[in-house]
Amino acid sequence: MAETSLLPTRTPEELGSAVRAAVEALRAGEPVALPTETVYGLAADARSPRAAARIFEAKERPSFDPLIVHLPDLGWLERVAYFADPDDPRREKMPSSQWGSFARHQRETVKRLTGAFWPGPLTLVLPRRSEMIPDIVAAGLGTVAVRMSAHPVFAAVAAAFGGPLAAPSANRFGRISPTTGAHAREELRGRIPLVLDAGPTAHGVESTIVRPESGCLQILRPGPVTAEQLAEFGNVIHLSGQAKDNRPEAPGMLESHYAPRTPLRLIDEGSGLPTGHEPARGALLAWRRRRPGFLAVETLSPAGNPREAAARLFAAMRRLDAAGADWIVAERVPTDGLGAAIMDRLTRAAAR
């Protein structure tokens, strides 16, 4: 493949040209990197097994890791997903009226969640309509992860394309997610035809993934929509963690993920270094306060603001990874609110 183009979207003229180029590539079955409000995503036609296979090929992503499907508008939700799985074994054990009540409750919960958080960084895991979303996109699961992006560039491409787009993060599998167009091109140069560049992303970490189930909201991956925000809509249960038997139920659940090439270890804020770690040979990802003596230091938020920290996280990890250090130590952050998502990403980065 020829050199990967980086197309600007700063002016209406640039945006129009970039959207046309992206839609042309998507309709030809090629993946393109697009900005979302979380990280840059690698998008392809979610209805096409061939196009989805190009995502897995470009990212070197294992086929058992499902993709998130981004919808162009809310009207597509019931075209790609059910509100209650017709193959659920519980259906045979319930009277039809009870099953209908279960389905209506799930529908109402989803309606409230989408009304509050869509377009935005919330992904819902629902029973999949297999006639619309092929097995390769869902990694053979009976569910599909769906969301609507609030980013105007992604939304413009999705609307012009006129269909759902499968779009995991635009990086090689397991590595640090890209939060700028330059990061996406660096990761996938020569593997995809183009990247639409809209500058740094707003949130900096991937979407929250939730499975509405039997009156509760199961968080499969923490993200910008916090458990505290979700509590208004149901009983929140945290299921994020390592995938069972390393077979994820949703994207981003593998034990090792979001990892720099340089080995990364976690420490408490302000604590001493692990044995054998000399500061002059290493790098520090600090939570609030810089410390002297390291080869390189990045501070997530001097003010202790988790939203600032999340927006800076992946870019800071990339800079430290490029510093030539023997290792990186990252300070743990408080796990309330958005801190849960930051610690989820750091824990997986340290599992490499």
SULHU-V713701 format. One record per residue. N is the residue number from 1. SS is DSSP state (hx for helix, st for strand, lp for the rest). Layout:
# SULHU-V713701
<<N & SS> <N & SS>>
This chain:
# SULHU-V713701
<<1 & lp> <2 & lp> <3 & lp> <4 & lp> <5 & st> <6 & st> <7 & st> <8 & st> <9 & lp> <10 & lp> <11 & lp> <12 & hx> <13 & hx> <14 & hx> <15 & hx> <16 & hx> <17 & hx> <18 & hx> <19 & hx> <20 & hx> <21 & hx> <22 & hx> <23 & hx> <24 & hx> <25 & hx> <26 & hx> <27 & hx> <28 & lp> <29 & lp> <30 & lp> <31 & lp> <32 & st> <33 & st> <34 & st> <35 & st> <36 & lp> <37 & lp> <38 & lp> <39 & lp> <40 & st> <41 & st> <42 & st> <43 & st> <44 & st> <45 & st> <46 & lp> <47 & lp> <48 & lp> <49 & hx> <50 & hx> <51 & hx> <52 & hx> <53 & hx> <54 & hx> <55 & hx> <56 & hx> <57 & hx> <58 & hx> <59 & hx> <60 & lp> <61 & lp> <62 & lp> <63 & lp> <64 & lp> <65 & lp> <66 & lp> <67 & lp> <68 & st> <69 & st> <70 & st> <71 & lp> <72 & lp> <73 & lp> <74 & hx> <75 & hx> <76 & hx> <77 & hx> <78 & hx> <79 & hx> <80 & hx> <81 & st> <82 & lp> <83 & lp> <84 & lp> <85 & lp> <86 & lp> <87 & lp> <88 & lp> <89 & lp> <90 & hx> <91 & hx> <92 & hx> <93 & hx> <94 & lp> <95 & lp> <96 & hx> <97 & hx> <98 & hx> <99 & hx> <100 & hx> <101 & hx> <102 & hx> <103 & hx> <104 & hx> <105 & hx> <106 & hx> <107 & hx> <108 & hx> <109 & hx> <110 & hx> <111 & hx> <112 & hx> <113 & hx> <114 & hx> <115 & hx> <116 & hx> <117 & hx> <118 & lp> <119 & lp> <120 & lp> <121 & lp> <122 & st> <123 & st> <124 & st> <125 & st> <126 & st> <127 & st> <128 & st> <129 & lp> <130 & lp> <131 & lp> <132 & lp> <133 & lp> <134 & lp> <135 & hx> <136 & hx> <137 & hx> <138 & hx> <139 & lp> <140 & lp> <141 & lp> <142 & lp> <143 & st> <144 & st> <145 & st> <146 & st> <147 & st> <148 & lp> <149 & lp> <150 & lp> <151 & lp> <152 & hx> <153 & hx> <154 & hx> <155 & hx> <156 & hx> <157 & hx> <158 & hx> <159 & hx> <160 & hx> <161 & hx> <162 & lp> <163 & lp> <164 & lp> <165 & st> <166 & st> <167 & st> <168 & st> <169 & st> <170 & lp> <171 & lp> <172 & lp> <173 & lp> <174 & lp> <175 & st> <176 & lp> <177 & lp> <178 & lp> <179 & lp> <180 & lp> <181 & hx> <182 & hx> <183 & hx> <184 & hx> <185 & hx> <186 & hx> <187 & hx> <188 & hx> <189 & lp> <190 & lp> <191 & lp> <192 & lp> <193 & lp> <194 & st> <195 & st> <196 & st> <197 & st> <198 & lp> <199 & lp> <200 & lp> <201 & lp> <202 & lp> <203 & lp> <204 & lp> <205 & lp> <206 & lp> <207 & lp> <208 & st> <209 & st> <210 & st> <211 & st> <212 & st> <213 & st> <214 & lp> <215 & lp> <216 & st> <217 & st> <218 & st> <219 & st> <220 & st> <221 & st> <222 & lp> <223 & lp> <224 & lp> <225 & lp> <226 & lp> <227 & hx> <228 & hx> <229 & hx> <230 & hx> <231 & hx> <232 & hx> <233 & hx> <234 & lp> <235 & st> <236 & st> <237 & st> <238 & st> <239 & lp> <240 & lp> <241 & lp> <242 & lp> <243 & lp> <244 & hx> <245 & hx> <246 & hx> <247 & lp> <248 & lp> <249 & lp> <250 & lp> <251 & lp> <252 & lp> <253 & lp> <254 & lp> <255 & lp> <256 & lp> <257 & lp> <258 & lp> <259 & st> <260 & lp> <261 & lp> <262 & lp> <263 & lp> <264 & st> <265 & st> <266 & st> <267 & st> <268 & lp> <269 & lp> <270 & lp> <271 & lp> <272 & lp> <273 & lp> <274 & lp> <275 & lp> <276 & lp> <277 & lp> <278 & lp> <279 & hx> <280 & hx> <281 & hx> <282 & st> <283 & st> <284 & st> <285 & st> <286 & st> <287 & lp> <288 & lp> <289 & lp> <290 & lp> <291 & lp> <292 & lp> <293 & lp> <294 & lp> <295 & lp> <296 & st> <297 & st> <298 & st> <299 & st> <300 & lp> <301 & lp> <302 & lp> <303 & lp> <304 & lp> <305 & lp> <306 & hx> <307 & hx> <308 & hx> <309 & hx> <310 & hx> <311 & hx> <312 & hx> <313 & hx> <314 & hx> <315 & hx> <316 & hx> <317 & hx> <318 & hx> <319 & hx> <320 & hx> <321 & hx> <322 & lp> <323 & lp> <324 & lp> <325 & lp> <326 & lp> <327 & st> <328 & st> <329 & st> <330 & st> <331 & st> <332 & lp> <333 & lp> <334 & lp> <335 & lp> <336 & lp> <337 & lp> <338 & lp> <339 & hx> <340 & hx> <341 & hx> <342 & hx> <343 & hx> <344 & hx> <345 & hx> <346 & hx> <347 & hx> <348 & hx> <349 & hx> <350 & hx> <351 & lp> <352 & lp>>
